[in-house]
Amino acid sequence: MTTSADDLLPWLLDSDPALRWQVERDLVGAAPEQWQATRARVATEGFGAALLARQDADGQWANGAFFPGDDAPDEARSEHPDGRGQPWTATTWSLNSLREWGTDAAALAGTVEKLAANCRWEYDDLPYWQGEVDCCINGYTLATGAWLGADVSALAEWFPAHQLPEGGWNCEWEEGSTRSSFPSTLNALKGMLEWEQRTGSDAQRASRWRGQEFLLERRLLFRRTTGELFAPYATHIAYPFRAYYSALNAADYFRAASLHDGVAPDERISDAITAVREKRRPDGTWMQERRHPGAVWFEIDVPAGERSKWLTLIGTRVLDWWDAAH
């Protein structure tokens, strides 16, 4: 038996504003003025305020676009003790977190101009808002640019132009890969959806739908040729998602896309939904299964093996969306 909402919701609501406002909106069904007031606190309290305080005067975090620069503090540069994992402290990852937490763009006034002047990609020293060749990086930049009001229209056009024959994307396309990748496709789609939501443009919608079809044809988890799970990690769950693919990450994207497009859930998501449901504990929560290795400014979720409020929020809203349609 799962616990009732009366038991679970107080636990979820006792959390940082970055998480609480989403619980209020997605699970409680609070009035807009209530969850919007909570969301407004992200920039001045808790995780959001702490991360904003780490921004350098030149607009960057850790003196780098995707990786910390040479002058970044040691805490931003260190990797996992066994050498695994990139740091998650540089500008792109910090902006991703602030955007995902619902931080008001006004709290980053001047950041667009500062990054245009001071931030260059590690690849070919390209200007920040131009993006580069990695489709995951470009997806993050497209979403963040749309949020902050940067001119990233050229990046929006980049995705249809670099869509592979199968319908997805692969960050190794420049090395000659012609096969679409599950993680690369999901990260591209998330950026494209955010662009549509924030700008109202539907110019790339057909491309996004084609990318979604690549994942749907494979039921979000399986190789089309053999029907086997495409990777062991696909059914593991951890928060923050970072760049990693999981059934929960993909299902949460398709929930957002379904609500944006005004369409019912596609039945080909059912295997991913089952994978998410099977991870739900009898008390209605989800367990943190791992922490992605690499330096962080600070932890925002529990260690592996403990009940995660973030995963419980996301898992619950995904299952609520799916079950409501069935």
Secondary structure as UniProt FT lines:
FT   HELIX           5..13
FT   HELIX           17..23
FT   HELIX           24..28
FT   HELIX           32..40
FT   HELIX           41..43
FT   HELIX           46..52
FT   TURN            53..54
FT   TURN            57..58
FT   TURN            62..63
FT   TURN            70..71
FT   HELIX           74..77
FT   TURN            81..82
FT   HELIX           91..100
FT   TURN            101..102
FT   HELIX           105..108
FT   TURN            109..110
FT   HELIX           111..118
FT   TURN            122..125
FT   HELIX           128..130
FT   HELIX           135..148
FT   HELIX           153..161
FT   TURN            165..166
FT   TURN            171..172
FT   HELIX           173..175
FT   HELIX           182..199
FT   TURN            203..204
FT   HELIX           205..217
FT   TURN            218..221
FT   TURN            224..226
FT   HELIX           232..235
FT   TURN            242..243
FT   HELIX           247..261
FT   HELIX           267..269
FT   HELIX           270..278
FT   TURN            282..283
FT   STRAND          286..287
FT   TURN            304..305
FT   STRAND          307..308
FT   HELIX           309..324
//
